[in-house]
């Protein structure tokens, strides 16, 4: 799924179904989940396995993908990347930052948001759109996933927090496209309002998958 959403030049590796990763964690990665529950260790290990496979496909040698102080993956120099996992699915995507910009991916189980989450995740305009959105898709979950992808693209560029309420998305259900805006106080961090925040989504196989790409304006 994710492989159909990422921009040209990005390599995506996905894992789905029973089983687990083929490769164990490397020494720089294992301490990150040493005290985690088994489910978290398994998800983390599968994500790193997908990440190393993607890096190899990009032409890089196998390397550890440790985490920064905010738990963000630390990629090799010059590489943009993102990792996601949910029940029964995991994916990692990487590309050369100069060619693809900054991007984020996310996957969620296709089901309604828990009670009260829509109010936390969606802006008033987004909630109004949800009331008239086409039937058959859990659009609140699409919005949640898209904002997760947006944050993953946002943070490497700005190193700043971006809340759900600080971004707004428009969904094109027919074209499966996303357009995002950040609140004016945050636009300067991307070089001004001319920055492009666009993405794509897919709903299939019981999952929602999203990808958002941020392209800052030319310097």
C-alpha positions as CSV (number, residue, x, y, z in Angstrom):
1,X,0.0,0.0,0.0
2,X,2.6,2.6,1.1
3,X,4.6,1.8,-2.0
4,X,1.8,3.2,-4.2
5,X,1.7,6.5,-2.2
6,X,5.3,7.6,-1.8
7,X,6.8,10.0,-4.4
8,X,9.1,9.0,-7.2
9,X,12.6,8.3,-5.9
10,X,11.4,6.9,-2.6
11,X,11.9,3.2,-1.9
12,X,9.3,1.5,0.3
13,X,9.5,-1.9,2.0
14,X,6.3,-3.4,3.6
15,X,5.5,-6.3,5.8
16,X,2.1,-7.8,6.4
17,X,0.6,-10.9,8.0
18,X,1.9,-13.5,10.4
19,X,5.5,-14.1,11.1
20,X,8.2,-11.5,11.9
21,X,11.3,-9.8,10.7
22,X,14.2,-11.8,9.2
23,X,16.9,-9.7,10.8
24,X,17.4,-9.0,14.5
25,X,18.1,-5.5,15.9
26,X,21.6,-4.1,15.8
27,X,23.5,-3.2,19.0
28,X,22.7,0.5,18.6
29,X,19.0,-0.3,18.3
30,X,18.3,-3.0,20.9
31,X,18.6,-0.8,24.0
32,X,15.7,1.4,22.7
33,X,13.2,-1.4,23.4
34,X,15.0,-3.4,26.1
35,X,12.3,-2.7,28.6
36,X,9.4,-2.7,26.2
37,X,6.6,-5.2,26.2
38,X,6.9,-8.0,23.6
39,X,4.4,-6.4,21.2
40,X,6.3,-3.2,21.1
41,X,9.7,-5.0,20.6
42,X,8.2,-7.0,17.8
43,X,6.8,-3.9,16.0
44,X,10.0,-2.0,16.5
45,X,12.2,-4.8,15.2
46,X,10.0,-5.3,12.2
47,X,10.1,-1.6,11.4
48,X,13.9,-1.5,11.6
49,X,14.1,-4.6,9.5
50,X,12.0,-2.9,6.8
51,X,14.1,0.2,7.1
52,X,17.4,-1.6,6.5
53,X,15.9,-3.4,3.5
54,X,14.8,-0.1,2.1
55,X,18.2,1.5,2.6
56,X,19.8,-1.5,0.8
57,X,17.4,-0.9,-2.1
58,X,18.5,2.7,-2.1
59,X,22.1,1.5,-2.5
60,X,23.3,2.0,1.1
61,X,25.0,-0.7,3.3
62,X,23.1,-2.1,6.3
63,X,23.3,0.4,9.1
64,X,21.6,0.8,12.5
65,X,18.6,3.2,12.6
66,X,18.7,4.5,16.1
67,X,16.3,7.1,17.6
68,X,16.7,10.7,18.7
69,X,15.5,12.3,21.9
70,X,11.9,12.5,20.6
71,X,12.0,8.9,19.4
72,X,12.4,9.9,15.8
73,X,14.4,7.6,13.5
74,X,17.9,8.8,12.8
75,X,18.7,8.2,9.2
76,X,22.1,8.2,7.4
77,X,23.3,11.6,6.2
78,X,21.3,12.9,3.3
79,X,18.5,10.4,3.7
80,X,14.8,11.2,4.4
81,X,12.8,8.4,5.8
82,X,9.7,7.3,7.7
83,X,8.5,4.2,9.5
84,X,5.0,3.1,10.4
85,X,3.3,0.1,11.9
86,X,-0.2,-1.0,13.1
87,X,-1.8,-4.4,13.8
88,X,-0.5,-6.8,11.2
89,X,1.3,-4.3,9.0
90,X,4.6,-2.4,9.0
91,X,6.4,-0.3,6.4
92,X,9.5,1.9,6.0
93,X,10.3,4.3,3.2
94,X,13.5,6.1,2.3
95,X,14.8,8.5,-0.3
96,X,17.5,11.1,-0.9
97,X,16.4,14.2,0.8
98,X,17.7,16.6,-1.9
99,X,15.5,14.7,-4.4
100,X,12.3,14.0,-2.5
101,X,12.1,16.6,0.3
102,X,10.7,15.6,3.6
103,X,7.9,13.0,3.9
104,X,6.0,10.9,6.4
105,X,4.0,7.7,6.1
106,X,1.4,6.2,8.4
107,X,-0.9,3.2,8.4
108,X,-3.9,2.6,10.6
109,X,-6.5,-0.1,10.9
110,X,-9.6,1.0,9.0
111,X,-12.1,1.5,11.8
112,X,-13.9,4.4,13.5
113,X,-11.9,6.6,15.8
114,X,-12.5,5.9,19.5
115,X,-15.1,8.1,21.2
116,X,-13.8,11.6,21.8
117,X,-10.8,11.4,19.5
118,X,-12.4,13.2,16.6
119,X,-12.8,16.3,18.7
120,X,-9.1,16.2,19.6
121,X,-7.8,15.4,16.1
122,X,-10.0,17.4,13.8
123,X,-10.4,21.2,13.4
124,X,-14.0,22.6,13.2
125,X,-13.7,22.8,9.4
126,X,-12.6,19.2,9.2
127,X,-15.5,18.1,11.4
128,X,-18.0,19.9,9.2
129,X,-16.5,18.2,6.2
130,X,-16.9,14.8,7.9
131,X,-20.6,15.3,8.3
132,X,-21.0,15.4,4.5
133,X,-18.2,13.1,3.4
134,X,-19.0,10.1,1.2
135,X,-20.2,6.9,3.0
136,X,-18.1,3.8,3.1
137,X,-14.8,5.2,4.5
138,X,-13.8,6.1,8.0
139,X,-12.8,9.6,7.0
140,X,-11.9,10.6,10.6
141,X,-9.3,7.8,10.6
142,X,-8.0,9.1,7.3
143,X,-7.6,12.5,8.8
144,X,-5.9,11.1,11.9
145,X,-3.4,9.1,9.7
146,X,-2.7,12.1,7.4
147,X,-1.9,14.3,10.4
148,X,0.5,11.6,11.7
149,X,2.2,11.5,8.3
150,X,2.3,15.3,8.2
151,X,4.0,15.4,11.6
152,X,6.6,12.9,10.5
153,X,7.4,15.0,7.5
154,X,7.3,18.3,9.6
155,X,9.5,17.4,12.5
156,X,12.8,16.7,10.7
157,X,12.5,20.1,9.0
158,X,11.7,22.2,12.0
159,X,12.5,20.2,15.2
160,X,9.3,21.7,16.6
161,X,6.0,20.3,18.0
162,X,3.0,20.5,15.7
163,X,-0.4,19.7,17.3
164,X,-3.4,18.3,15.6
165,X,-5.1,21.6,15.9
166,X,-2.2,23.4,14.3
167,X,-2.7,21.8,10.9
168,X,-5.8,21.5,8.6
169,X,-6.3,19.1,5.8
170,X,-8.5,18.9,2.7
171,X,-9.3,15.5,1.3
172,X,-10.2,14.8,-2.3
173,X,-12.1,11.5,-2.1
174,X,-12.1,10.9,-5.8
175,X,-8.4,11.5,-6.6
176,X,-7.3,10.1,-3.2
177,X,-5.2,13.2,-2.6
178,X,-4.5,15.4,0.4
179,X,-3.7,19.1,0.8
180,X,-2.5,20.4,4.1
181,X,-1.9,23.8,5.7
182,X,-0.3,24.8,8.9
183,X,-1.4,27.7,11.1
184,X,0.3,31.1,10.2
185,X,2.7,31.1,13.3
186,X,4.2,27.8,11.9
187,X,4.5,28.7,8.3
188,X,7.7,30.7,8.8
189,X,9.4,27.5,10.0
190,X,8.8,26.1,6.5
191,X,10.0,29.2,4.7
192,X,6.6,30.9,4.4
193,X,3.1,30.1,3.1
194,X,4.5,29.0,-0.3
195,X,5.6,25.7,1.1
196,X,3.8,22.8,-0.5
197,X,2.2,20.2,1.8
198,X,0.5,17.5,-0.2
199,X,-0.1,13.8,0.0
200,X,-2.0,10.8,-1.0
201,X,-4.0,8.1,0.8
202,X,-5.5,4.7,0.2
203,X,-8.1,2.5,1.9
204,X,-7.8,-1.2,1.2
205,X,-7.4,-4.5,2.9
206,X,-8.7,-3.3,6.2
207,X,-6.1,-0.5,6.4
208,X,-5.8,3.2,5.9
209,X,-2.4,4.4,4.5
210,X,-1.2,7.9,4.0
211,X,1.8,9.8,2.8
212,X,2.5,13.5,3.1
213,X,5.4,15.3,1.4
214,X,6.6,18.8,2.4
215,X,8.4,20.8,-0.2
216,X,9.7,24.1,1.2
217,X,9.7,27.1,-1.2
218,X,13.0,27.8,-3.1
219,X,15.5,29.8,-1.0
